[in-house]
Amino acid sequence: MILLIHLIIHLLLIKEMCVNDIARQLDVSQSAISHQLKNLRSSNLVKTNKQGQTVYYSISDEHIKIILEYGIEHIKEMIER
């Protein structure tokens, strides 16, 4: 599950996306993506933007985005060692 959350965050750092787009990109069920997005929302890491019947998700704000980018960079450096 942690890997899935990491992959979702990575996609959302690039652009705002809906559940269907994320599921298609990661080849994972929509319900699994929705469940993880619910967890990310409850942690205030992502926010929603409803356009018609489609809900788009994005990183909640610039501060969170910066923290997540640093965290991902740190993980990459640790793996490369």
Stockholm file with secondary structure:
# STOCKHOLM 1.0

chainA/1-81         MILLIHLIIHLLLIKEMCVNDIARQLDVSQSAISHQLKNLRSSNLVKTNKQGQTVYYSISDEHIKIILEYGIEHIKEMIER
#=GR chainA/1-81 SS CHHHHHHHHHHHHHCCEEHHHHHHHHTCCHHHHHHHHHHHHHTTSEEEEEETTEEEEEESCHHHHHHHHHHHHHHHHHHHC
#=GC SS_cons        CHHHHHHHHHHHHHCCEEHHHHHHHHTCCHHHHHHHHHHHHHTTSEEEEEETTEEEEEESCHHHHHHHHHHHHHHHHHHHC
//
